[in-house]
Amino acid sequence: MGKSDNSTEKMVAALLIGAAVSGALAILFAPHKGSTTRKKLFEKGEEVKDSIQEKYDDLLKSKKEVVEKVKG
């Protein structure tokens, strides 16, 4: 759990943030009514939240496995 783990975490975070921002911008610039846009933003937010939670859980599981191997 050294420098490469931290780099991986930063890369995953950057990718997720980039996806969220680009998705939100795409929705905001789409020609829809305000209520439709708000609904799409909410749905996209839920998708991003779920994706972040899944990546966090995977990362946590991976780190726990490493700790268990080290304890051995």
Beta strands, then each sheet from edge to edge (+ up, - down):
end
